[in-house]
Amino acid sequence: MKIRHLFAGALVALLAIVPAAPAASFDQSKKLRRAVTLDGILQHERKLQRIADAHQGNRAAATIGYEASVEYVADRLDEAGYRVRLKPFDFPTWEENATPVLEQTSPNSVAYVPGTGADNDNPDVDFITVQFAASGDVEAPVVPTNDIVIPSPAANTSTSGCEPEDFPAETAGAISLIQRGTCPFVQKLAFAADAGAAGVILFNEGDSPERTNVIAIGAEPYYPIPAVGASFPLGEELFELYENGDEPTVQLVVDAGTIARRQDNVIASSRRGDRNKRVVVGGHLDSVPAGPGINDNGSGISTLLEIAEQISELKLKPKNQLQFAFWGAEEAGLIGSDQYVAQLSDDEREQIMLNLNFDMLASPNFVRFVYDGNTNETPPPPGGSPPGSGAIERVFLKYFEEKGLATEPTAFDGRSDYGPFIAQGIPAGGLFSGAEVEKTAEQVTTYGGVEGEQFDPCYHEVCDTYETVTMFPPGLPALDGNGLVSLNQLSDAAAHTTWHYGRRTLNKKALRADRPNRLRAYRLDYKGPHGVR
C-alpha cells in the first residue's frame, strides 16, 4: 500500500534542458566514474546490513533501524563536507491492538478465521484488517455493490466499487461488500465510506487460484470505518446469500489506531554550485518491515553516498547545486518525498531543475531499465510527462550506448520518489534493475540470468540481504555475482548522469502547460508492501 496525496495546482516554471555534446559529457564524468567503486558502495551496504541485524532485521520507517540508517547517512555526508539537514515529516503509524472479529450472525452462524498482514494469500485465513482502518464494533446487514461478477472472467475485469454509483442507497449503515478488480483499493474504500457504509469487506476477485486467497490491503491513513480484506470464498458466500434473498448480517469488530510520528529525510546540499539551479538526486532510505532492504533500496542509497563522497574527495566543482536526498517512508507510500515537495515554497520549487531517482540497482536477475521519460514506449503518468524528462532519459540511453550495453524502458508512472516531483511538473529520470516481474527468454538472451525468475527473487522479502546482492538468492546459484554486475554498471551510469547535470548549463523557461491552472496535480497508484488493486 502506497498512499498518495493531492497537490494544489499552481503556476509552475517548467524546464527546457539544453542537450549536451555527448562525447564531452562522457569525458567529463570519467574521473568521477573511476572514483566510484564497488568497494566503496559495498562498504555502505555492509553497514546497512549490520544496522538491520542489530534492529529486528529491518530498517523500515518508524523503527530504530531506520533512525540508525538516518544517523549513519547524515554523519557520512557531514564528514564529506555537505550542508546536511534532517527534514522532518509526519509518518502515520497504524497498530492493531486486538485480533479482529468477523462473524456471520444471520442467516447462519459462521465465525471466520482472522489473520494479520503477514498472512497475505494464506489459504488458512479468511480475512485481514485493512491497514489504517478505524476501530469499530458493527453488526449490520451486508450490501454488495451493484456490479459484482461471480465468477469473474479474468483478472482485473470486475469494476465493483470503482464509481460512487456502484453503491446502492442501502449501503448507508450497512457493511459494504466489494470485489477486487480494475481500480485501486483505496478508491473502492473511499467510495464506500462516502456512501455511508458502517464497514467494508473487500474480497478477492476469484478468477484464478492466484486471486482466490485472503488479501492484505491498505486504506488512506485515518480511514474512518472498520474494514477487512477477505478471501474470494468468504465474499462469494455472502454475495450468494444476498442474491438468494437471505439478507446476510455480520458482526465486524476492529480494535486499531493511527498516530502521526515524526521521521526524517536526510537532505545534503553541495557547498558549490548555483542554488537557483538545483539538481535533486535521491533514493529511499527505508526498507520494508520484512527484511533489511539491501537491494531495495540499500543499493540506491549506497551508490548515492559513494557518488557524493567521491565528488567531495576529488574536489569537483559543480556548476549547479547538487542536493542528495535520502527519503523516508517510501515503502509506506512515498510519504517522505511527498511531504518534502508539498512543503516547498514556490521559490524553492522553482529552484529545482530536475530530479534523478535511483531505486534498486543490484537486482540479482537484473535488466538495465531506464525510466521512459518521453513516454514513447510506455503509458504516461496521469498528468503527463513534464518537459525535460525525455532529455534526461536520452542522457542515460546515450551513456549505455557508448558503453555498448542494452537497455529497456520502464514505465514513467511515478511509482517511486520521483512521483511527487513529476506531479508538480518537475522533470525527472532514473534507473531501475527490476523487482517482482519474471524475466523472459528474450531478456535472458540480452542480459543473462534465469528465465521465469523474478528480476529480484528477494523483492520485499527477508532474503534481501548483503549475501543475496553480493552472491545469489537462496536456491539460485546460477545468479551468483549477478547483483554485483548490475550494481557496477548502473552505479557508473548514475555517477555519469549526476555529474552531467551537475556541470551542464540548465536554462529555465516559464512554459505554459497544456493542463488547467498550468498543472493538474494527481494521484499515483503505487504498489508497495500491500497490493494496490
N, C-alpha and C positions, 0 to 999 in steps of 0.2 A: 504494500500500500504506500502510495506516494501522494501527499496532499498538495494540491495546487491552489494558489490564491489569485484573485483578480487584481491587476494593477490599473490605475486610472489612466485614461487616455490623456495625451498632452502633446504640445508641440515638441518635436524631438529633432535634434540635429543628427541626421544620418550621414554616412561617410562615403566618400569616394577615395578608395585606397589606390595610390599610384602603383602600377605594376613595376616589379623590379627587373633589372637586367639579370637574368638567371645566373649566368656564369659569375658575375661579380658577387652576387649574393651568396652563391655557393662557396666561393673562395673566402668571403668574409667570415663565414661560420666555421671554417676548418679548424681554427685554433681552439675554439670552444668545443667542437665535437671531439677533438683529440683528447681534451682535458676531461670530458665527461666519460667516465669509465664504468664498466660493470662492477668493478671492485668498490668504487665509490657509492654506487647505487645500492649494492648489496649490503654495505655497512649499515645503511639506514633500514633496509628490510630486516636484517638480523635484530636490530634494536626494537623494531615494531613487534617482531615475534616474541622477544623477551618481555615486552610490556604486556602483551596479551597473556603470555604464560603466567605472569605474576598477578593477573587480574581476571580470574574466571574464564580465561580462554578467549576473550574478545576485546575489541576496542570500540564498542557501539556507543552511540550518543547517550548521554546521561549516565555513563558508567565511569568508574575510577580509571579504567583502561583508556577511555577517550581523553580524560583530563591529563593523564600521563603522556599521551601522544601529543596533546597541545603543548605541554611544557617542553617536551623534547624538541619539537619543531621550532618553537619560539626561541629557545636557547641557542639552537644551531644558527638560526638566521641572525640573531642578535650578535653572536660571535663573528659572523661573516660581515658585519658592518651595516646591515639593513635597518631602516626605521621600522620597528616591529610594533604592531598594535594587536591587542586581543579585542576583537569586535564582538560585543555580546549580542545574543539573540535569545528569544524565548522559545523553549522547546516543550511542547505539550507532552507530558508523560502520562500514560494510562495504566492503571493497575486493576486487576480483577481481584476482589477481596474474598470471594467465596465461590464454590462450584455452582455454575448456573443450573437452572431447572427448566425443562420443557416437558410438559405432560399434556397428553390429550385427555380431557375430562369428559367429553361428550362427542359422539355417541358411545365411544369406547373409553376404557381406562388404560392408557398406554404411557409408560414412563420412558422417555427417550434417553439415549446414552450421551452424556456430555464429554467434551474434550477441551483441550487448550490449543493455542496457536500452533504448538509443535505437532499436533495431530492432523494437520492438513493432509487430505487424501487417505486417511486411515479408515479402512473398511469396517473397523470395530467401533467407530464413533459415529453418532448421528448428527451432532450439532456442536458448534463452537461459537462463543460470544464474539460478536463483531468488535474489533478494536476501536476504541473511543465511544462505544455505546454507553448510554446512560444507565444508571441504576433504575430498577422498577420491579414491581410485583403486579402483574396484569393477568387477569383471567377474562378472556374476551373471545367472541366468535372469530373464525378465520375467514377472511375475504380475499380471494385471489384477484390479481389484476385481470383485465378482460382479454388478454392476448396470450395466455399460457398455451403452449403447444406440447402435448404429450402423445406419442414420443416426438421429440424434436428431430427433424430430418437430418440435421448436420450441425456441427459446432458453430456457434455464433450465428445462429439463424433466429432464435427467439428474440422478439423485441419487447418482451414482458417488462413493464415498468420504465420504459425509455422515454415516455411522454406523460405529462400530467393527466392527459385524457385516459390513460390506461387504468387509472384508479377510480373505481365506481364510488358513488356518493356514500355507499355503505362502509367504505374504508374508515371513515371518521369514527374513532373509538374502538376500532377492531384491530386484529392482528393481520397485517398485510402479508399475503403470500406472493412472492415474486420469484420468477425463474431466471436463472443465469442466461446471458445471451449477448446481444450485439453491443450494447452500450456499457459504459463504466459502472461498476458497483456503486460508487459514490453518487452518481446521477440517480440511479434507482432508489437508493436510500433517501436522498434528499427529497425526491418527489413523494415518497411515502410519508415522510414527516410533514411535508406541506399539505398533504391530503388529510391530515389529522389522525393518522394511524397511532394507535397506542403502543404498537410494537411491530417488529418485522421478522419474518422468516424468509431468507433468501436462499433458495435451494439450487443445487447443481442442475445442469441442463439435461443430462441423461441421454445424449445422442450416441455415446460410446462408453466403453469401460473407463477411458481416461477422464471422463467428465460425469462420473457417477457418484463417487465418494464425497464425504464432507469437504467443505471448502472454508479456508481461513481467509477472511477479508477484512478490510478496514473502512471506516467512515471518516468524514472530516472530523477533526478534533472538536470536542464538546457537542457531539451529536446528541440530540435532545431526548431520544427514546430508546428503550432496550431493543436489541436486535441480535439475531444469530444467523450464521451461515450454516446450511444444512445439506445433508446428502440428498440425492435425487429420490431414492425410495421414500424418505420421510415426506418430501414435498409432494410426490405423486400420491401417496396415501391420503394426505389431507385434501388435495385437489379433487380426487375421485369421490371422496365423501361429500364434498361441496357440490360437485356436479350431480350426484345422485340425490340431492336434496336432504342430506343427513345433517346439515348445519353443524360442522365440527366446531368445537370450542377447545381452546388450550389455555394452560397456565404457563406464563413465561416469567421467570424470576432472574434478574441480573443484579449483582452487587459489585459495582465497579466505580472508579472515579478518575478524573483527569485534572492534573495540576500543571501549571507553567513553571518550568525550571530553567534557570539561566545556563546557557552554554556559550562557547566562544568559537568564532572563526579566528584564524591566525592570518593577519594581513601584513606583509613585509614589502616595503617600498624601497627602491634603489635611491641612493642619495644623489645620483647623477641622472640627467635626462629631464626633458620638458614636462612639468607636472600638468600642463594643459593638454598634453598628448600622451595619455596613459595607456599602456598595454597590460591588461589583466590576464595573468597566466595562472590557471587554477586546476585543482583536483580535490576530491573529497577525502577527508582525513578519517572519517569514521568507518567502522566495519559493520556488518550485520551482527546481531546477537549470537548467531550460530557458530561463528569462528573468528579467527584473528584477522582475516582480510588481507593477506599478504600480496595477493594479486589485486583483489578488489577492495580498497584501491591503494594498498601499500606500494604497488609498482608505480602508480602515477605520482604519488607524493614523494616517494624516494627519488624518482627521476627529477622532479621539480627542485627538491633540496640540493641534489648534486649539481644541477644547472646553475642554481642561484649561488652556491658556494664557489663554483669554478669561475663564474663571471667576476666575483669578488677577488678570488685568488689571482686571476690573470690581470686584474685591474683594468678590465674592459670598460669602455665609456659609452653607455647607450645614449642615443640622441633623444629618445623618448623614454619617459619614466617607465620602468618595469615594476609591476606590482604582482608579487607572488601571493596567491590566495589559497589557503588550506581550509576548505569548507567543512562545517559540521552538519550532522543530521541529514546528509544526502539520502541515506538509506531509509529515512523515515519520511521523505517527501521533499527533498531539495530545500529543507527549511532554512539552513544557514545562508545559502546563496540567495534564496528568495527574500529573506528579510534584509540582507545586505543591500540588494538592489532597490528594494522598496524604500529603504531609509535614505537613499542618496538624494541630495538636493538636486534641483535642475542643473545647477552649475557643475556639480560633481558628476552627474550622469553625462553631461556634455563633454567632460574631460576624458571619458573613457572612449578610446578609439576603437578597440576591439577586445574580444575575449578569446583566449585559447584554452581548451579543456582537455585534460588527459586523465581518462578514467578507464583503467585496466590496460596495461601494456605488456603483460607477461603471461598470457593465456597459454597453457601447455599444448593445445591443439589449435594454434593461432591462425588467424588470417590478418593481413595488413589492411584494416578498414580505415577509410578517410571519410569524415563527415561530408555528406553531399550538399555543400553549401549553396550551390546553384540550383539544387533540386531537379537536375536534368534526368536523373535516373531513379529517384525515389519520390514518394508523395511529399509535398511541402508541409511545414508546420501550419497550424490553424491561421496564424496571422500573416503567413508568407515569410520568405527568407529575407532578412534585412540586407539591403545593398552593401556590398563589400564581402559578404560571406563566400561568394563564388571565387573572389580573388584569393581569399585565404586558402580555400580548397586547392586552387591551382598552385600555390606555393608548395604545399605538401606533395602534390602529384608530380611537380617538376623535380623536387628533391628525389623522390623514389625513381623517377625516370632516369635521372643522372646516375643513380646507383644500380640501375638495371633490375629493380625489384618491382614485381607486380603488386597491384593494389585492387581493392574493390570499394565501391561506395557503401556507406551505411547511412540509414535514414537520418535526416536532419530534423528530428522530431522533438527536440528539447528534452529528451529523457535522461539528462544529466545536468550538471550545474551550469551549463551554458544556457539552459532553458530560460531562466529569468532574464538573462541578458537579451536574447533574441526577442523575447516577449515585449521588450522595451525598445526594439529597433536597433540594438547594438549588434554589429556583425560578429560572427563567431566561427570557430572551426576547431578541429581537433582530430585525435586518433583513438582507435579502439581495437583491441586484439580479439574480441569476441567473448560471448558469455554462454547462454544456455542453449543456443541453436546448434543442431547437429551438423557436422561437416559433410559436405557432399564429395562424391568421387572426383568431380571436376576440381574442387578446391584442394583435394589431396594431391592431384597431379601438379597443381601450381605451387602449393606451399608445403607439401609433405604432411605428415600426421596420420591420423586414423579415421577412416570413413565411418560415419554413423555415431561417432562420439561427439559430445558437446565441445565447442571451442574451449571452454573451461569446464572440465568434468567436475571441478570442485566449486563451481559458482554458487555462492551463498551457502556453502556447507562448512562443516567443521574442518574438513581437509584442505581448506585454502590456507596453506602453511608455507613457511620458508622451504621446507623439503619438497613440496609439490612444485613450487616455482623453479627451484634450482635442480631438481631431479625429475620426478614424474608423479602423476596422481596415483593413488592406490589402485593396483591391479592393471596399470597401463605402462609397463616398462618400455613399450615401443615409443613412448613420448619422452624418454629420458633426454634431458637437456633442451627440449623444445622451448620451454618457457624462457630460458636464457637467450636463445636465438631471437625470439620475439622482442624481449626487453632490450637487447643490444641494438637491433635495427630501429625499433620505434623510439628509443631514447635519443638516438642520434638525430632522427627526424624532428623530435621535439626540440632539441637544442638548436638545430638549424633554424627552425621557424621562429622560435623565441628570439634568437639574435637577429634574424632577418627583420622582424618588426621592431626590435629594439633600435636598430640602426637606420631603417628606411625613413624617408620623408613621407609623412602622412598628411594629406590635405583634407581638411574637414569642410564639407559644404552643407549648407542648410537646404535639404531637398524636401519637396512635398511628397508625402507618401500617398498611396492610392486608397488609403483607408480613411474612414471618417475620423475627424479630430486628429488627423495626422498619424494616429497609431491606434489600433484596436487591441487592447490587452486581451489575453485569452488564457484558458486553462490548458494544461498539458497533462495527458493521462499517462502517468509514469508507472512502470512495472518495478516494484520493489520486492521486499521480502514476502508480501502478500500479492495475490493476483490483482490485476486492475479490472478485468471483466471476465 
